[in-house]
Amino acid sequence: MTRPSLLRRISAREAQLAYLLLTPAVAFLMVFMFFPILNVFQMSLYETNKIGRLIRFVWFENYINQMKNPEFWEIVLRSAFWTFTGVLVKTILGMVIALLLNVQYRGRKIVRMLFILPWASSVPISAMLWTWVLNHEFGLLNRTLHLIGVANPPIWLGRPISSFVSTMWVDIWIGVPFMALVFLAGMQSIGEDLYESGYMDGVNSWQKFAYITLPGIKHLVIIATLLSALWTFNDFNTIYIMTRGGPAGATDILITGVYKSAFEWLKWSQASVMAVVTFVILTVVAVLYARMYFRAEE
C-alpha cells in the first residue's frame, strides 16, 4: 500500500470517528433545540386552544393580527431601547473600569475580586436583593433618603418610568463586570513594547487608548457586545422578579411578553408569534455582528 493511500485511509477513519463522537451532541440539539424551534414556528401559523393544541391552520393571520396591535410595537420598541441603552452603558462603563483596573496599585487583586461579585452571583439573587433595596416602605435606598431629609422619596418600582430605569440599572449593574473583565484581559495581552514605543513618540494617554489599546482589543469588543446584546435582550429574570412587567406593562419586553402571553393569558399563538419575532431579531443581530467580526479580521 502506498503512503498517500494509507494517509487517506487514516484520514477517512478519523473523519468517521469525529462524526461518531458528534452524533450524541447533534441528537441532543435536535431534540432539545431544533424541534422546539420548529414547533414554535408551526404553532405561530395555527389557531390554538387554551392548552396549546392546534385547531386550525390560519397561515399568517396571527402575524397580521399581532402587527396591528399597538401594544406589540410598544414592546418591540421598548425591547430595542432596553437592549441598545443597556449594552451601550455596559460597554462604556466596562471600558472605563477596565482601564482603571489595568493600572498598577496596591490591593488591585482584592478590588478585582470584589468587582466580579455582581456578575458571579446568581441573577435571581441579585434581582431580589435590589427589589428589597428599592422597596418604597422599608428599602435601604428610601430609608437613606429619609435620613438625609427627603420627605417623599420616589416609589421606584411603582411608577412606569422609575420602574423601567430601576430594572435597567440592575441589568447594567449585573452585566458591567463581565464587560470590564473581558476588556481587561484584552488590555493585558497587549505588549508593553507598543506602549513604550508610543511613549518614545510622545503620544498622550488618549492617543495611547485610541491607537494602541482600542485597536488591540477590537475583536474582544465585538464579541463581548454581541454576547451582552443577546443576554440583555433575553433578560427575563431581572424584569420578572422585580416588576413582573409592571406597572401596567411599563417594563415588559419581548421575552417577558412571550412568557405572559403563553403561561398567564394562555394565548399560545400570540406567544409563538412573539417568540418567532424574537428569534428573527436575534438572528439578524448575530449575523450583523459576525460580518463585523470577519471584517475586523480582514
ABEGO torsion letter per residue (X at the ends): XBAAAAAAAAAAAAAAAAAAAAAAAAAAAAAAAAAAAAAAAAAAABBBBAAGBBABBAEAAAAAAAAABAAAAAAAAAAAAAAAAAAAAAAAAAAAAAAAAABBBBGAAAAAAAAAAAAABBAAAAAAAAAAAABAAABAAAAAAAAAGBABBBBAAABAAAAAAAAAAAAAAAAAAAAAAAAAAAAAABBAAAAAAAAAAGBBAAAAAAAAAAAAAAAAAAAAAAAAAAAAAABAAAAAAAAGGOBGGAABBAAAAAAAAAAAAGBAAAAAAAAAAAAAAAAAAAAAAAAAAAAAAX
